[in-house]
Amino acid sequence: MAMNFKIFKDQETAATFVADILRKQFNNNSTTIAGIHLKEDSVPVDEALKQNVEKNPVDFSQIHILDYDQKTAFYKALGVPEKQIHEIPEDEKVEAFIKRHAKTKENKGKLTMQVVTIGTDGSIGIPMNDGVLTAREVVLVLTGSEKAEVVRKLYAENGNTTFVPSSLKSHRMVNVVLDEAAAQGLPEDVRAYFTARFA
């Protein structure tokens, strides 16, 4: 399946879009299990999510967060019950972890959404097959000029290489959220097309 590239003018606008995806997911599916592993990209997304939830209240009573970035205090302040915020090691097998810690009759132990980034070294930081590809929807957030080379590889590779993130191309629902600086890694015509659609 093709990746859905979405290009925004700066990191803040991209973060606002990601926060909106998350908040709508929480509102539309009250039993969401969402993994969030944004490393250095988490700060603007956290702030945007906080503001979004203040304007559009969410019932977090059955929502579970797989907290790779160790932000328990943030999610608790957002309204997620502490027992449903799960700090999870990067190398943990996600499906087994959910079965042990987050599965309920209502959510059936299904990973609804995984929100991730890719480091400049090409690493997502969590197991691709068992941590990312099992999610119903993947949101990939890449901002800053230092991520342009990662974006170039992601677009160019065919999934049969050592660049692990390219296997995301086999997933049926991946939104790639970029700011203009990171989007410099895309071919000019592709960049122009997606910028026009999402500016």
FIZAKOL-57277 format. One record per residue: x, y, z of N, C-alpha, C in turn; residue number from 0; residue in one letter. Coordinates in pm, whole numbers. Example, Ala and Ser with C-alpha at 12.3 -4.5 7.8 and 13.67 -1.06 7.14 Angstrom:
% residues 2
[site [1319,-569,780],[1230,-450,780],[1320,-330,780],0,A],
[site [1285,-225,708],[1367,-106,714],[1290,3,787],1,S],
***
This chain:
% residues 199
[site [84,-119,0],[0,0,0],[88,125,0],0,M],
[site [40,230,-62],[116,354,-65],[110,423,71],1,A],
[site [219,491,102],[219,573,223],[148,705,193],2,M],
[site [79,757,291],[13,887,276],[104,994,335],3,N],
[site [171,1068,248],[258,1176,295],[175,1302,319],4,F],
[site [199,1367,432],[131,1493,462],[239,1593,503],5,K],
[site [248,1703,430],[356,1799,451],[300,1931,506],6,I],
[site [360,1977,616],[316,2101,681],[433,2198,689],7,F],
[site [401,2326,706],[505,2427,692],[614,2419,798],8,K],
[site [578,2377,919],[680,2371,1025],[645,2261,1125],9,D],
[site [736,2242,1220],[719,2134,1319],[593,2152,1402],10,Q],
[site [564,2276,1437],[448,2304,1522],[316,2266,1451],11,E],
[site [306,2301,1323],[184,2269,1247],[171,2118,1229],12,T],
[site [285,2052,1203],[284,1906,1190],[240,1842,1322],13,A],
[site [291,1893,1434],[256,1840,1566],[107,1857,1594],14,A],
[site [51,1970,1553],[-92,1996,1572],[-175,1893,1497],15,T],
[site [-130,1859,1377],[-201,1758,1296],[-195,1621,1363],16,F],
[site [-76,1582,1412],[-59,1452,1480],[-147,1446,1604],17,V],
[site [-147,1554,1681],[-230,1559,1802],[-378,1542,1768],18,A],
[site [-419,1600,1657],[-559,1590,1614],[-593,1446,1574],19,D],
[site [-500,1379,1506],[-522,1238,1471],[-542,1156,1598],20,I],
[site [-455,1178,1696],[-463,1103,1822],[-593,1131,1896],21,L],
[site [-626,1259,1911],[-748,1294,1985],[-872,1238,1917],22,R],
[site [-878,1246,1785],[-993,1191,1713],[-1000,1039,1729],23,K],
[site [-883,975,1730],[-879,831,1753],[-937,798,1890],24,Q],
[site [-897,873,1992],[-949,850,2127],[-1100,873,2133],25,F],
[site [-1147,977,2066],[-1291,1006,2067],[-1372,903,1989],26,N],
[site [-1318,860,1876],[-1392,768,1789],[-1388,623,1836],27,N],
[site [-1285,589,1912],[-1272,452,1963],[-1231,460,2109],28,N],
[site [-1329,447,2196],[-1306,468,2340],[-1225,356,2405],29,S],
[site [-1193,249,2328],[-1111,140,2383],[-977,131,2310],30,T],
[site [-931,243,2259],[-804,248,2185],[-687,202,2272],31,T],
[site [-597,124,2209],[-464,99,2266],[-367,169,2170],32,I],
[site [-298,273,2219],[-208,350,2132],[-66,346,2187],33,A],
[site [28,313,2100],[169,321,2134],[223,455,2087],34,G],
[site [302,520,2169],[359,650,2131],[508,650,2162],35,I],
[site [589,661,2055],[735,659,2070],[794,765,1977],36,H],
[site [796,889,2026],[838,1001,1941],[973,1060,1980],37,L],
[site [1034,1010,2087],[1165,1059,2129],[1166,1213,2129],38,K],
[site [1263,1272,2054],[1277,1419,2058],[1161,1492,1991],39,E],
[site [1081,1422,1911],[966,1487,1846],[844,1493,1938],40,D],
[site [855,1440,2059],[736,1429,2145],[692,1563,2205],41,S],
[site [786,1655,2228],[753,1778,2300],[644,1861,2230],42,V],
[site [660,1897,2101],[552,1974,2037],[422,1896,2024],43,P],
[site [429,1765,2006],[307,1684,1995],[235,1681,2130],44,V],
[site [310,1666,2238],[249,1666,2373],[173,1796,2398],45,D],
[site [237,1908,2367],[175,2038,2392],[48,2055,2308],46,E],
[site [56,2013,2181],[-60,2024,2092],[-173,1932,2137],47,A],
[site [-137,1812,2186],[-239,1718,2232],[-309,1771,2357],48,L],
[site [-230,1830,2447],[-287,1888,2570],[-390,1996,2533],49,K],
[site [-354,2084,2442],[-445,2192,2401],[-569,2137,2331],50,Q],
[site [-549,2035,2248],[-660,1976,2173],[-761,1911,2267],51,N],
[site [-710,1838,2366],[-798,1768,2462],[-872,1869,2551],52,V],
[site [-806,1982,2581],[-874,2087,2659],[-996,2141,2583],53,E],
[site [-983,2152,2451],[-1094,2204,2369],[-1197,2096,2335],54,K],
[site [-1149,1972,2323],[-1236,1860,2282],[-1220,1747,2382],55,N],
[site [-1294,1750,2493],[-1275,1652,2600],[-1284,1507,2552],56,P],
[site [-1201,1423,2613],[-1192,1281,2578],[-1226,1198,2701],57,V],
[site [-1302,1092,2682],[-1326,994,2788],[-1213,892,2783],58,D],
[site [-1118,904,2875],[-1001,816,2876],[-1022,691,2960],59,F],
[site [-1143,668,3008],[-1164,563,3109],[-1125,423,3062],60,S],
[site [-1128,398,2929],[-1091,264,2879],[-972,268,2783],61,Q],
[site [-909,384,2771],[-798,398,2677],[-667,356,2743],62,I],
[site [-586,281,2668],[-455,237,2718],[-345,300,2632],63,H],
[site [-239,347,2698],[-125,407,2630],[-1,320,2653],64,I],
[site [67,281,2545],[198,218,2556],[299,332,2551],65,L],
[site [357,361,2666],[436,483,2685],[585,452,2672],66,D],
[site [638,456,2550],[780,428,2527],[869,542,2575],67,Y],
[site [815,663,2579],[896,781,2611],[895,817,2759],68,D],
[site [833,731,2841],[829,750,2986],[772,886,3024],69,Q],
[site [648,906,2982],[578,1033,3007],[453,1010,3092],70,K],
[site [463,922,3190],[346,888,3272],[277,1012,3328],71,T],
[site [354,1106,3381],[294,1226,3442],[213,1305,3340],72,A],
[site [264,1312,3216],[192,1385,3112],[58,1319,3081],73,F],
[site [58,1187,3059],[-67,1118,3023],[-167,1118,3139],74,Y],
[site [-113,1111,3261],[-199,1115,3379],[-269,1252,3387],75,K],
[site [-193,1359,3364],[-251,1494,3365],[-352,1512,3253],76,A],
[site [-330,1440,3144],[-423,1447,3030],[-557,1383,3064],77,L],
[site [-552,1287,3160],[-677,1222,3202],[-677,1071,3189],78,G],
[site [-565,1014,3144],[-557,868,3132],[-535,809,3271],79,V],
[site [-618,711,3312],[-595,647,3443],[-454,588,3450],80,P],
[site [-388,607,3565],[-248,565,3577],[-228,417,3546],81,E],
[site [-325,333,3585],[-309,189,3562],[-317,153,3413],82,K],
[site [-358,250,3330],[-369,226,3186],[-258,295,3107],83,Q],
[site [-158,346,3180],[-38,402,3116],[73,300,3140],84,I],
[site [122,241,3033],[216,130,3046],[353,170,2992],85,H],
[site [449,190,3082],[586,213,3035],[637,81,2979],86,E],
[site [681,84,2855],[717,-40,2786],[859,-28,2731],87,I],
[site [944,-128,2758],[1080,-123,2703],[1077,-126,2550],88,P],
[site [1176,-62,2488],[1179,-53,2342],[1180,-190,2274],89,E],
[site [1249,-287,2335],[1264,-416,2267],[1153,-516,2302],90,D],
[site [1052,-472,2373],[944,-561,2418],[858,-607,2300],91,E],
[site [816,-734,2304],[722,-783,2203],[584,-729,2240],92,K],
[site [531,-646,2152],[413,-566,2186],[288,-650,2209],93,V],
[site [263,-747,2122],[139,-824,2136],[136,-900,2269],94,E],
[site [250,-958,2306],[258,-1030,2433],[243,-934,2550],95,A],
[site [303,-815,2539],[294,-714,2645],[148,-670,2664],96,F],
[site [79,-645,2554],[-62,-604,2561],[-145,-713,2627],97,I],
[site [-119,-836,2589],[-194,-949,2645],[-180,-953,2797],98,K],
[site [-58,-925,2844],[-32,-929,2989],[-85,-806,3062],99,R],
[site [-79,-688,3000],[-102,-564,3075],[-222,-480,3031],100,H],
[site [-265,-491,2906],[-363,-394,2856],[-488,-456,2797],101,A],
[site [-490,-587,2780],[-604,-650,2713],[-727,-648,2803],102,K],
[site [-841,-609,2744],[-970,-617,2814],[-1070,-681,2719],103,T],
[site [-1186,-714,2773],[-1292,-773,2689],[-1331,-675,2578],104,K],
[site [-1327,-545,2612],[-1370,-442,2516],[-1267,-417,2406],105,E],
[site [-1138,-410,2442],[-1039,-375,2339],[-980,-498,2269],106,N],
[site [-1010,-617,2320],[-966,-744,2260],[-814,-754,2239],107,K],
[site [-740,-667,2306],[-594,-675,2299],[-535,-634,2165],108,G],
[site [-609,-555,2088],[-561,-514,1955],[-491,-378,1963],109,K],
[site [-371,-370,1908],[-299,-243,1902],[-363,-156,1794],110,L],
[site [-427,-49,1835],[-504,33,1742],[-415,125,1660],111,T],
[site [-321,190,1727],[-240,290,1660],[-100,293,1719],112,M],
[site [0,309,1632],[137,324,1678],[190,455,1618],113,Q],
[site [231,548,1704],[283,677,1659],[434,677,1685],114,V],
[site [513,684,1576],[658,666,1589],[734,770,1506],115,V],
[site [864,774,1530],[953,853,1447],[1070,764,1407],116,T],
[site [1157,814,1322],[1278,741,1283],[1397,828,1319],117,I],
[site [1495,770,1389],[1615,846,1422],[1699,871,1298],118,G],
[site [1796,961,1308],[1882,990,1193],[1965,868,1154],119,T],
[site [1977,771,1245],[2049,648,1214],[1960,545,1145],120,D],
[site [1834,582,1117],[1743,489,1049],[1670,396,1143],121,G],
[site [1684,418,1273],[1621,328,1370],[1487,383,1419],122,S],
[site [1388,294,1425],[1259,332,1484],[1264,309,1635],123,I],
[site [1347,214,1677],[1369,193,1820],[1281,87,1882],124,G],
[site [1183,38,1807],[1100,-72,1857],[1089,-177,1747],125,I],
[site [1061,-303,1783],[1059,-409,1682],[958,-379,1571],126,P],
[site [1005,-385,1446],[917,-352,1333],[804,-453,1319],127,M],
[site [838,-581,1313],[735,-682,1287],[637,-697,1402],128,N],
[site [690,-695,1525],[603,-721,1640],[558,-594,1712],129,D],
[site [617,-480,1677],[582,-359,1749],[512,-254,1667],130,G],
[site [541,-252,1537],[486,-146,1452],[385,-202,1352],131,V],
[site [425,-304,1278],[339,-354,1170],[210,-419,1219],132,L],
[site [205,-456,1347],[82,-517,1401],[-27,-415,1431],133,T],
[site [9,-286,1434],[-91,-181,1463],[-187,-165,1346],134,A],
[site [-311,-135,1378],[-411,-112,1273],[-373,10,1189],135,R],
[site [-319,113,1255],[-278,234,1184],[-144,281,1240],136,E],
[site [-55,326,1150],[75,378,1191],[84,525,1151],137,V],
[site [128,608,1245],[154,749,1215],[304,770,1235],138,V],
[site [371,809,1128],[515,830,1131],[542,980,1126],139,L],
[site [612,1032,1226],[635,1176,1238],[783,1206,1215],140,V],
[site [812,1288,1114],[951,1323,1082],[959,1473,1060],141,L],
[site [1034,1542,1145],[1046,1687,1131],[1192,1729,1143],142,T],
[site [1226,1840,1079],[1362,1894,1086],[1447,1851,968],143,G],
[site [1539,1938,928],[1623,1911,810],[1712,1788,829],144,S],
[site [1743,1756,956],[1828,1639,981],[1756,1508,946],145,E],
[site [1624,1514,927],[1549,1393,891],[1526,1381,740],146,K],
[site [1575,1478,661],[1552,1476,516],[1611,1350,451],147,A],
[site [1728,1308,495],[1791,1188,438],[1711,1063,471],148,E],
[site [1656,1057,592],[1570,946,631],[1446,941,541],149,V],
[site [1389,1058,515],[1271,1066,428],[1306,1020,287],150,V],
[site [1423,1062,238],[1467,1020,103],[1474,869,93],151,R],
[site [1537,807,193],[1549,660,193],[1413,594,203],152,K],
[site [1330,647,291],[1197,589,311],[1118,589,181],153,L],
[site [1128,698,106],[1054,709,-20],[1115,618,-128],154,Y],
[site [1249,611,-132],[1317,543,-242],[1327,392,-224],155,A],
[site [1341,344,-101],[1366,201,-78],[1241,120,-106],156,E],
[site [1262,-7,-141],[1148,-91,-181],[1105,-192,-75],157,N],
[site [1167,-186,42],[1126,-278,148],[1209,-404,155],158,G],
[site [1299,-424,57],[1384,-544,58],[1529,-508,86],159,N],
[site [1550,-409,170],[1686,-362,197],[1713,-366,347],160,T],
[site [1832,-321,383],[1868,-318,525],[1806,-198,595],161,T],
[site [1744,-106,520],[1680,10,581],[1543,-35,634],162,F],
[site [1543,-74,761],[1426,-140,821],[1294,-63,804],163,V],
[site [1293,72,823],[1164,141,812],[1094,126,677],164,P],
[site [1170,89,572],[1106,77,441],[1002,-35,439],165,S],
[site [1010,-128,535],[909,-235,540],[772,-181,579],166,S],
[site [766,-55,624],[636,9,650],[551,14,523],167,L],
[site [616,5,407],[542,10,280],[448,-109,265],168,K],
[site [471,-214,343],[383,-331,335],[256,-313,420],169,S],
[site [254,-208,504],[140,-186,593],[27,-117,517],170,H],
[site [-97,-149,556],[-211,-96,479],[-248,47,514],171,R],
[site [-201,98,628],[-242,234,665],[-131,307,740],172,M],
[site [-51,382,664],[59,460,722],[45,606,680],173,V],
[site [34,694,778],[38,838,752],[176,889,788],174,N],
[site [246,948,691],[379,1004,716],[364,1156,726],175,V],
[site [385,1209,846],[364,1352,872],[500,1422,874],176,V],
[site [518,1518,782],[646,1586,766],[629,1737,780],177,L],
[site [738,1803,821],[741,1948,801],[822,1974,674],178,D],
[site [824,2098,629],[889,2127,501],[1038,2093,502],179,E],
[site [1102,2109,618],[1246,2081,626],[1274,1932,602],180,A],
[site [1198,1844,667],[1217,1700,647],[1174,1658,507],181,A],
[site [1073,1725,452],[1019,1690,321],[1116,1720,207],182,A],
[site [1225,1791,237],[1327,1815,134],[1385,1683,83],183,Q],
[site [1365,1575,158],[1414,1444,115],[1329,1380,6],184,G],
[site [1213,1435,-22],[1126,1382,-127],[1162,1443,-262],185,L],
[site [1139,1369,-372],[1157,1431,-505],[1069,1555,-516],186,P],
[site [1116,1652,-593],[1048,1783,-597],[901,1773,-641],187,E],
[site [874,1689,-741],[735,1679,-789],[644,1617,-684],188,D],
[site [696,1519,-611],[619,1453,-505],[593,1552,-392],189,V],
[site [698,1626,-358],[686,1726,-251],[581,1832,-287],190,R],
[site [585,1878,-411],[489,1980,-456],[347,1927,-449],191,A],
[site [328,1801,-488],[195,1740,-488],[137,1734,-347],192,Y],
[site [216,1680,-253],[165,1663,-117],[157,1796,-40],193,F],
[site [245,1891,-72],[237,2023,-8],[109,2093,-51],194,T],
[site [75,2083,-178],[-47,2146,-228],[-171,2087,-163],195,A],
[site [-166,1958,-135],[-283,1892,-77],[-303,1925,70],196,R],
[site [-195,1946,143],[-207,1958,289],[-160,2090,346],197,F],
[site [-124,2184,261],[-76,2313,312],[-188,2386,384],198,A],
***
